[in-house]
Amino acid sequence: MNQTFHILIAVSLLCISCDENKFIPSDQTEYPHKNYTLNDNGTVKSTEYSIDDFEPAKDCKTCHEDHYNDWSNSMHAYAMRDPVFYSGWNEEQLKRPDTGERFCIQCHNPAAFVSGVNLAGFETAEELAASDYPEIIKEGIGCGICHSMTDLSQTIHTNNSIAASAVFKMNPGDGVFYGSIKNPQSNEYHESRYNPIFSRSEACLPCHDMTVRGVEAEITFSEWNRIPGLAMGNLLSCQECHMPLTTRPAATGGPDRLVHSHKFIGVGLDLSIAAEDNPQYEDVLELLQNSVMLEFGTPMDTLTETVVPGDSFMIPLTITSLTAHSLPSGVSFAREAWLEIIVTDSTNNILFESGTTATNSSALDETDEELLLFTSYLLDENGDVTGSVTDVHELKNNSLTAFGKRYYSYTINTSDQYFGEINIQVRMLFRSFKPNLLAAHPDLLQNISIFEMEILTKTVSAQL
Amino acid sequence: MKTLYPGVFLSLIVYSCGLFESDNENNNLDMVYIALQGLDQVGIVNSGNGDLKVVDIDYNPSMDETPHFIVIDEINRYWFVTTIVSGYVGRYNMDTDELIDTLFIGDSPALMVANEIDKKLYVSRMMPMGSMMTGSMSTVVQEIDYSDSSKMELSNEFSIDSPAPHGIAINSTGSEVFITSNTADWIYKITIATGEISGKVMDASIGNYPNNVTQRLKPIQVVSIEDSLLFVACSAGIWVNPHTGESDSLSGLVQLWNSNTLTWIESFQFSWNSSPWHIIQSPVNREVYVVLSGDVLYSGSAGIACLTFESDTLALKWETHSESFETLHGIDVTSDGERIYVSGRKDGNLHIFNGGTGKLERSISLGNNPLAGGVQVFSSP
C-alpha cells in the first residue's frame, strides 16, 4: 500500500513537472480573466462573472467625459437601443426559442451574456430602459466591457443550432481597468493597467468575425487578417481607422496624451434621428470618402477626348479600395456601395444613366445589367435571398476586396445628330441599409442617407 | 529499504525538473531570437537553461516600434532588428545584447539579409497598401554598411520596377541579392557590383507588367540555395478578378527558380488556406522548411512543411499541423538541422519541431500576446 502510494506520488510529480511551457518570462505582467461555460443552447451553465462586476458607463463620465461623449453617440452605445436589433432579436427568439435570445445577446450585451442574465421578453428599447435591470445591461457595449478585457478572443463559429458560443476573456469586478496607455496615472477610483492587446485588431474579436454553418457570414477581422502585409505586424489595425488617435487628457485633470477616439466610427448610424442631426454623420462621411478611389481609365483602355457623332464610346473606370477589409464589410448583406453614372448633353438631356435612385430610400434597380453593385447576399437553405444571418447556408459575395481593384466600362451610344459637349459624372455611393430591410421601420427608413464616397466628372466632345 | 523510496522519488523529481538535462541531450545550446512585435521587444530564449531574456526596443519614444525581423552576423557577433512602424534598423552586440547603434531608414523596413564578409545588410520593405501606410510606397531595397563598429551607414539603394519588395535572399558570396514583389508577383536579381537589376514575372497565367499590382501569388519570402536555386513561399489565397468581380481560391505554393537564369522550374502547391509565409533551407539536407501561417477561420490550417528537392523535384517530406497553432510566422533551424523553431503570431508561442520528422517537441509561451514575428537561432558549437 505504502509502496504503491509513493509510486503514484512520484509519477504524479513527474507528470506535473513535464509541463511543456516551462519557459514563462518572469518580467511580463500576468492578466487574469474569469471563466464561464455554456450548454448546447449557448446559455451559461456555470460562470464566475456577476452582472454586478461591471461598472456602468455613466460612472466613468465624471473623469472621462470626452471618452464618454464619444461613446454615447457610437453604435456600441446603440447596441441595445436599435429598433432593427429588437426586430431581428425577437424574430430569432420566435424562430429558435432555445437559442435565439442568447445568440444575439452574446455580442449586443456581453455583460448579460457572460453573467447569464436572461433578457427575453423585451420587445423594445423603451421596455428595457423602463425596467429595473442594471445600467450596464441597458447600455449594451459600455466602457466596462472592453476595459475589463484581459486577453484576446477568437472568431465565433456558429453551428447549425445557432447557439451562442462567444468566448470573452475579461476580469471585471476587482477595481482594475485595462487599456492602451503604457504609463497610466494612478487615481483613487480604480487601478489602471496597460495591456498590449488593446492595440491589436484581435481586440475586436469575438464579435467582429463570425461564421454560420461554415459560411463566412460576417468576417471583417478575417478580411483584414488575410492580407499578410497587415496581419504579420498588426499594421493598419482596426483601431487606426475606427479609433484614431487624438491629443487630449485621458482623464479630467490629467496630462495631454495621444488617446484613441471612442466614437468607433464605422458606416452605421442611429437612424432614429435625422442624418443632419446625427453627431456622427460627418465622421462617417469622412471615413467613407477616404475609403475608395475612382479613376477614368483601366490598364487596357483610356477615356477618349472626342467621339464621332453616331459612334459609341467607352467610359472605362478603375475603382480602388483604400480599405483594409472588404467594402462593404460586417453585415455586408445589409449594406451596398455602387457606381452611379449620369451622361448628359449640353442641354442636360440624359444620354445614359445607371445606379440612380429617386430618393435616399428608393431601392436600386438590380435588373439594370449595367449596375455595378458591391454587396453580398445571404442565401437560405432553398437558395433564396434572406436578410437573416442565422438562416444563411451560402453567401454570394460581391464586395470589393480589401485594397482590391475593379475595372469596369460603360458603353455609350451617341446620336449622329448631336455635336457638342458630352458631360460625364460618376459617383461611388454608399448606403448602410438596403431599403427593403427597413420595410418594417418606415420611421427609420426616412432617415437613411446615401453617402457620396467619391465623384469624377469629365467632358468629352462629340465632333467630326 | 525504507530510505530507498524517498531517494527514488527525489531522483524522479529532480530528473523531471530538467535539472540534469545536459547539452548532450540537447545537442547544442541554442540562442533563439524572436521579434515580439506587440511588446516592442526582442525575446532571446536560451535553450540550455530555459531563460527568456527580453531586450526592449525603444528607438522613438513617441511611437510604437514593431520589431519585425532579426538577422544574425555570427562572424562579427552582431544581431540586427528592423522596426516596421518606426522605420529603424538596430544593431546589437551578440555577446552582451547591448544596443550598439540604430539607423533610421524609414519606409517600413521588413526583412534583411547580411553579407558578413563585406559587412553589408540588405533591407526589404513591408507591403504598401494603397495610400494607407504612410511612407511605404517605396520600391527600394537599401544597402547598409556596418563595417564601422560603432555606426551604420546607408551605402546604396536599389530600386526595382515593382512595389512591395518584401522577400529577400542573398547568394553565398554576397554578389547577388534576390527580391520578390509581394503585390505584383515579380522576382528580381540584383547584381551588387554593377547595380544591374533583372526581373521576371512569377505568375505566368497573368503575365502582368512589373508595376501592375495583382495581389495573386503574394510571395512572402525567398531563399537562395547552392547559388543556383531560389525557393519562394507564396501566400496566395482568395483572389478576386478585377475585370469580372469573380473570386477564386488560389493554392498557397512554393516556387522553385533557377537563380542563374531567373527561370521558373516548378511549383509545389498547398491548400488555398495554407498561406505559406517564411521559408528557410536545411543546413544539412536538400530540403526547405516553410511556415504555413494558415487561416484563422479554418482550425488546423496552420503548420509547417518540409519539401525535399533531393531528386531535383520538389516533394513533400512531411507536414505538421495542429489546432493549437494560430497564424505561424517566423522560422529558423539549428546549424545541425536537429531543431526547427517557429513563432506563433497569434498563439504567442515559440514552437520547437524535430528537424528530421517535423514532430512538435515543445511549445514555449512568449508572454502575453507578443505578436511574435521573425525568428533567428544561433547554435553554439
Chai-1 contact restraints between the chains, C-beta under 6 A:
chainA,res_idxA,chainB,res_idxB,connection_type,confidence,min_distance_angstrom,max_distance_angstrom,comment,restraint_id
A,H6,B,Y5,contact,1.0,0.0,6.0,A-B,restraint_1
A,A10,B,F9,contact,1.0,0.0,6.0,A-B,restraint_2
A,A10,B,L12,contact,1.0,0.0,6.0,A-B,restraint_3
A,L13,B,I13,contact,1.0,0.0,6.0,A-B,restraint_4
A,L14,B,L12,contact,1.0,0.0,6.0,A-B,restraint_5
A,L14,B,S16,contact,1.0,0.0,6.0,A-B,restraint_6
A,S17,B,S16,contact,1.0,0.0,6.0,A-B,restraint_7
A,S17,B,C17,contact,1.0,0.0,6.0,A-B,restraint_8
A,E20,B,R362,contact,1.0,0.0,6.0,A-B,restraint_9
A,E20,B,S363,contact,1.0,0.0,6.0,A-B,restraint_10
A,N21,B,S365,contact,1.0,0.0,6.0,A-B,restraint_11
A,K22,B,G50,contact,1.0,0.0,6.0,A-B,restraint_12
A,F23,B,G50,contact,1.0,0.0,6.0,A-B,restraint_13
A,F23,B,L52,contact,1.0,0.0,6.0,A-B,restraint_14
A,F23,B,I364,contact,1.0,0.0,6.0,A-B,restraint_15
A,I24,B,S365,contact,1.0,0.0,6.0,A-B,restraint_16
A,P25,B,L52,contact,1.0,0.0,6.0,A-B,restraint_17
A,P25,B,G367,contact,1.0,0.0,6.0,A-B,restraint_18
A,Q28,B,G367,contact,1.0,0.0,6.0,A-B,restraint_19
A,Q28,B,N368,contact,1.0,0.0,6.0,A-B,restraint_20
A,Y31,B,N368,contact,1.0,0.0,6.0,A-B,restraint_21
A,L152,B,N369,contact,1.0,0.0,6.0,A-B,restraint_22
A,T155,B,V296,contact,1.0,0.0,6.0,A-B,restraint_23
A,P196,B,G38,contact,1.0,0.0,6.0,A-B,restraint_24
A,P196,B,L39,contact,1.0,0.0,6.0,A-B,restraint_25
A,P196,B,N369,contact,1.0,0.0,6.0,A-B,restraint_26
A,I197,B,N369,contact,1.0,0.0,6.0,A-B,restraint_27
A,S222,B,L297,contact,1.0,0.0,6.0,A-B,restraint_28
A,N225,B,V296,contact,1.0,0.0,6.0,A-B,restraint_29
A,R226,B,G237,contact,1.0,0.0,6.0,A-B,restraint_30
A,P228,B,I220,contact,1.0,0.0,6.0,A-B,restraint_31
A,P228,B,S235,contact,1.0,0.0,6.0,A-B,restraint_32
A,G229,B,M126,contact,1.0,0.0,6.0,A-B,restraint_33
A,G229,B,M127,contact,1.0,0.0,6.0,A-B,restraint_34
A,G233,B,Q37,contact,1.0,0.0,6.0,A-B,restraint_35
A,G233,B,T66,contact,1.0,0.0,6.0,A-B,restraint_36
A,G233,B,H68,contact,1.0,0.0,6.0,A-B,restraint_37
A,G233,B,I84,contact,1.0,0.0,6.0,A-B,restraint_38
A,N234,B,L371,contact,1.0,0.0,6.0,A-B,restraint_39
A,L236,B,M132,contact,1.0,0.0,6.0,A-B,restraint_40
A,L322,B,G130,contact,1.0,0.0,6.0,A-B,restraint_41
A,T401,B,V240,contact,1.0,0.0,6.0,A-B,restraint_42
A,F403,B,M129,contact,1.0,0.0,6.0,A-B,restraint_43
A,F403,B,G130,contact,1.0,0.0,6.0,A-B,restraint_44
A,G404,B,V240,contact,1.0,0.0,6.0,A-B,restraint_45
A,K405,B,P242,contact,1.0,0.0,6.0,A-B,restraint_46
A,R406,B,P242,contact,1.0,0.0,6.0,A-B,restraint_47
A,Y407,B,P242,contact,1.0,0.0,6.0,A-B,restraint_48
A,Y407,B,H243,contact,1.0,0.0,6.0,A-B,restraint_49
